Amino acid sequence: MMTHVTSSGERRIVLILATIAAFITPFMAASLNVAIPVIGREFDLSSVSLGWIVNAYLLAAAVFLVPFGKIADFAGRKKIFGWGSMMFGLASAGVALSGSTVVFLAGRVCQGVGGAMVMSTSMAMLTSVYPPGERGRVLGINVSFTYLGLSLGPVLGGAMTQHLGWKSIFAAAAVLEFLVVFLVVLKLKGEEWTGERNAAFDYPGAIWMGAGLIALMLGFGRIPSADGFLFVIASVVLLLLFFAREKRCAAPLLDLKFFRGNPVFLYSNLAALVNYSATTAIGFVLSLYLQYIRGMTPQTAGLVLLAQPAMMVLFSPLAGRLSDRIEPRLLASSGMGILTAGLLVLAGWGAGAPPVFIVSVLLVLGFGFALFSSPNTNAVMGAVDKRSYGVASALLATMRLTGGMISMGLSTLVFALRIGRVSITPAVHPEFLSAFRITFILCAGLCLAGLFASLARGTVHDKAKDASSVDRGNNIR
């Protein structure tokens, strides 16, 4: 089979599409962080229920990421990307029109499914069209747009929530996604960037994995009640059954050979899982702190939260370029160390911490994120051959979202234990501050563990060269 030669114009279009897609989801997440108190008041949600504004999306996305990554590898990455963008746009429009908690959360679930289709393919498309020597640069650009979304989300999202209402955030996301669909149809004609043709799909494996992830999130949402612990135990059993099936399945959903004998891929994904488990809840908890404890408006809180992602935007492209020449293990591990220190500082906060101190800590955290994310992504995608880019991209995104679920579940558990299932009022502010400190101490401990996983991955660039040689040898389209 002849290898499809991607033109420079096609590569630029793929980069544009991937960066728009990379912008939308974090923009939505960061915007919602400052809009959550307003949404909570409108729907009369408790402190624990507030977490489901985020978790409904994270859970749906995590369940469908790897299945859609596998499907995209043989059905076409562009096709799945386009349909996912359409679904996300339609779901966003539905949420913007919602008038009840049920409709709102249903729309968030549909956003999660569409987001899974996009996230499992955008990174794979980029890696398919750019050679190893250029991937760090374009992945750095892609990651910087993720952080640009995180940067603008608190500011624009806070202003939109305050002046136009929270539904305007979802309306804006719908418009951006429909623009992506238009560009896919108009500019990308023909090439699907498939890795393998006519591959079988492991439906039972997808069900086992999805059920395990659902049980995990439901369990975190119900702990410390007895049924919460039962859900967590059920999750462990289901995921163990999933991995047992994958070992003996002829066409597994998740081929365990990705991990056996490939420490770069194994430990890079593990580092991503731990990193996001330690850090996803930062924006959520800080938004509640700034608005409930410090009395800031959504717009002002958004301006404070801007400091962290702004640093990510500035330094992610540089970190990506450096990872093409310097071992990603060293860069990513340095970032994890900085994050650990920043989280420990957060844990020591008091109610009277001045805004300049808060912003300074967020700047340090943002720098640590930038050093970790782009090099770690480059390491993951460079550790597999072209046939498996979709699954590798989806698995990395699954680590990110599963880590996000763990992080939100951990913070929800701490708040449930310290505050209970009640609204956040001045009467429970002391308990809130206690939960705040405990959450960040636990997150710092997780990040320290992730530092050791990052250091254990071994030499990355040699593995990337091996994968590139496999690509040339297989002559895959």
PyMOL commands that set and color helices and strands:
alter all, ss='L'
color gray80, all
select helices_A, chain A and resi 8-43+51-75+77-96+101-129+132-163+167-187+203-222+226-248+256-258+263-279+281-293+298-305+307-322+328-347+355-381+386-418+426-455+461-474
alter helices_A, ss='H'
color red, helices_A
deselect
rebuild
show_as cartoon
